[in-house]
């Protein structure tokens, strides 16, 4: 690979990292709002199927990106992006805590109570959620590369879905437990939200498999990569 190609690959990697970090930070800022996506009118343990937090929407993007980076740039680069995302999330929480402690003036369009309702009480919950998410992402990367080694770079759909399903279950379990523990949601909805959140993520993981195939194909064609070959950045 030429120096020019490596520089292009470096820029693409930075954009993927930026997209990952943005999705991760935003998901933790908006997670308190819930919506009901109802392709099926089904109830599970007293909760509507796919009655889920809007914070779940950007999450599948993060797992798609880490799978793509794992496939093209390798395990080390994927882990670096995850760590950078956690750092960005914690830094955003620090800013929120400082902003929440600053008293609003009388003419402020957003008052202290409204700001605290949306952001203020989320700091501890999100910090704990980040720990669980970090664990889930590292599991995703480990499982992905286990299947990549086992299949010698073949059967991309297998490692993409298997790694995401397992890690997403851990992440969903952690998030729902935290939301109930901090009285954001009642424990009576725990089972329903757990199943709904996990099934939604499984569905999205299956739907994003063609996108991963397309992205990997484009990368391999652009940089003349063989199956199981990874780009070594500068």
C-alpha positions in Angstrom: 0.0 0.0 0.0 1.3 3.4 -1.0 1.8 6.3 1.5 -1.0 8.2 -0.2 -3.4 5.2 0.3 -2.4 5.0 4.0 -3.1 8.7 4.4 -6.6 8.2 2.9 -7.2 5.2 5.1 -6.1 7.3 8.1 -8.7 10.0 7.2 -11.5 7.5 6.8 -10.6 5.9 10.2 -10.8 9.4 11.8 -14.3 10.0 10.3 -15.5 6.5 11.5 -14.1 7.3 15.0 -15.9 10.6 15.0 -19.2 9.0 13.9 -18.8 6.4 16.6 -18.0 8.9 19.4 -20.9 11.2 18.3 -23.4 8.3 18.3 -22.2 7.1 21.7 -22.3 10.6 23.4 -25.7 11.5 21.9 -27.3 8.2 22.9 -26.4 8.9 26.6 -27.9 12.4 26.4 -31.3 11.4 25.0 -31.9 8.1 26.7 -34.6 9.3 29.0 -37.2 9.7 26.2 -39.1 6.6 25.3 -41.2 5.8 22.2 -43.3 3.0 20.9 -42.3 1.5 17.6 -45.3 -0.7 16.7 -45.0 -2.9 13.7 -46.7 -5.5 15.9 -49.2 -4.8 18.6 -47.7 -7.3 21.1 -47.2 -7.1 24.9 -44.4 -8.9 26.7 -44.5 -9.1 30.5 -46.8 -6.1 30.6 -44.7 -3.9 28.3 -45.4 -3.2 24.6 -43.0 -4.9 22.2 -40.5 -2.3 21.0 -41.4 0.2 23.7 -37.9 1.5 23.9 -35.6 4.5 24.7 -34.6 6.8 21.8 -31.1 6.3 23.1 -31.1 2.9 21.6 -31.3 4.3 18.1 -27.7 5.4 17.7 -26.3 2.3 19.6 -26.4 -0.2 16.7 -24.4 2.3 14.7 -21.6 2.0 17.2 -21.5 -1.7 16.9 -21.6 -1.6 13.1 -18.6 0.8 13.1 -16.5 -1.2 15.6 -17.2 -4.3 13.4 -16.1 -2.4 10.3 -13.0 -1.1 12.0 -12.2 -4.6 13.4 -12.5 -6.0 9.9 -10.5 -3.4 8.0 -8.1 -1.9 10.6 -7.8 -4.6 13.2 -8.5 -5.4 16.8 -6.1 -2.7 18.3 -7.7 0.2 16.3 -11.2 -1.0 17.3 -10.3 -1.0 21.0 -8.8 2.5 20.7 -12.0 3.9 19.3 -14.0 2.3 22.1 -11.7 3.9 24.7 -11.9 7.2 23.0 -15.7 7.0 23.0 -15.8 6.3 26.7 -13.4 9.3 27.4 -15.7 11.6 25.3 -18.8 10.4 27.2 -17.2 11.0 30.6 -16.0 14.4 29.5 -19.5 15.3 28.3 -20.9 14.2 31.7 -18.4 16.5 33.4 -19.6 19.4 31.3 -23.3 18.5 32.2 -22.5 18.4 35.9 -20.9 21.9 35.8 -23.7 23.3 33.6 -26.3 21.8 36.0 -24.6 23.5 39.0 -24.7 26.9 37.3 -28.0 28.8 38.4 -30.2 29.9 35.5 -31.1 33.6 35.3 -34.7 34.7 35.4 -34.8 35.3 31.6 -33.3 32.0 30.7 -35.5 30.0 28.3 -34.5 26.8 30.1 -35.0 26.8 33.8 -33.0 24.9 36.4 -35.7 22.3 37.1 -36.2 21.5 33.4 -32.4 21.2 32.8 -32.0 19.0 35.8 -34.9 16.8 34.8 -33.4 16.2 31.3 -29.7 16.1 32.2 -29.0 16.5 35.9 -30.0 13.2 37.3 -28.3 11.2 34.5 -24.7 11.6 35.5 -24.5 8.6 37.9 -26.7 6.4 35.7 -24.7 7.2 32.6 -21.4 6.7 34.4 -22.5 3.2 35.4 -23.9 2.6 31.9 -20.6 3.6 30.4 -18.8 0.9 32.4 -21.3 -1.7 31.2 -21.1 -0.4 27.6 -17.3 -0.5 27.7 -17.5 -4.1 28.8 -20.0 -5.0 26.1 -18.0 -3.3 23.3 -14.8 -5.1 24.3 -16.7 -8.4 24.4 -18.1 -7.6 20.9 -14.5 -7.0 19.5 -13.1 -10.2 21.2 -15.9 -12.4 19.9 -15.7 -10.8 16.4 -12.0 -11.6 16.1 -12.5 -15.1 17.6 -14.8 -15.9 14.7 -12.6 -14.1 12.2 -9.6 -16.3 13.2 -11.8 -19.4 13.3 -13.2 -18.8 9.8 -10.0 -17.4 8.4 -11.7 -14.2 7.4 -14.6 -15.8 5.7 -18.4 -15.8 6.7 -18.5 -12.1 7.6 -22.2 -12.4 8.5 -21.4 -14.9 11.2 -19.0 -12.9 13.2 -21.0 -9.7 12.6 -24.2 -11.1 14.1 -22.9 -13.4 16.7 -20.6 -10.9 18.3 -23.3 -8.1 18.2 -26.1 -10.3 19.6 -24.1 -11.5 22.6 -22.6 -8.1 23.5 -25.9 -6.3 22.9 -27.7 -8.5 25.3 -25.2 -7.7 28.0 -25.5 -4.0 27.2 -29.3 -4.0 27.2 -29.5 -5.9 30.5 -27.1 -3.4 32.1 -29.0 -0.4 30.8 -32.5 -1.6 31.8 -31.2 -2.6 35.2 -29.7 0.8 35.7 -32.9 2.7 34.6 -34.9 0.6 37.1 -32.3 1.0 39.9 -32.3 4.8 39.6 -36.2 4.8 39.6 -36.3 6.2 36.0 -38.5 3.2 35.1 -40.5 0.8 37.3 -39.2 -2.7 38.0 -42.5 -4.0 36.8 -41.5 -3.2 33.2 -38.0 -4.7 33.5 -38.6 -8.0 31.6 -40.6 -6.4 28.9 -38.1 -3.6 28.3 -35.2 -6.1 28.3 -36.7 -8.3 25.7 -38.0 -5.4 23.6 -34.6 -3.7 23.6 -32.7 -6.9 22.8 -35.0 -8.0 20.0 -34.8 -4.5 18.5 -31.0 -4.6 18.5 -31.0 -8.1 17.1 -33.3 -6.9 14.3 -31.1 -3.9 13.5 -27.9 -6.1 13.6 -29.5 -8.4 11.0 -30.5 -5.4 8.8 -27.1 -3.7 9.0 -25.3 -6.9 7.8 -25.7 -5.9 4.1 -24.3 -2.5 5.0 -21.2 -4.1 6.5 -20.7 -6.3 3.5 -21.0 -3.3 1.2 -18.6 -1.3 3.3 -16.0 -4.1 3.5 -16.3 -4.6 -0.3 -15.7 -0.9 -1.0 -12.7 -0.9 1.3 -11.1 -4.0 -0.2 -11.6 -2.8 -3.7 -10.3 0.7 -2.9 -7.2 -0.5 -1.0 -6.7 -3.8 -2.9 -7.1 -5.9 0.3 -7.2 -9.6 0.3 -9.6 -11.6 2.6 -8.5 -11.3 6.2 -5.9 -8.6 5.3 -6.0 -5.5 7.5 -4.7 -1.9 7.0 -1.8 -0.9 9.1 -2.1 2.8 9.8 0.8 5.2 10.1 
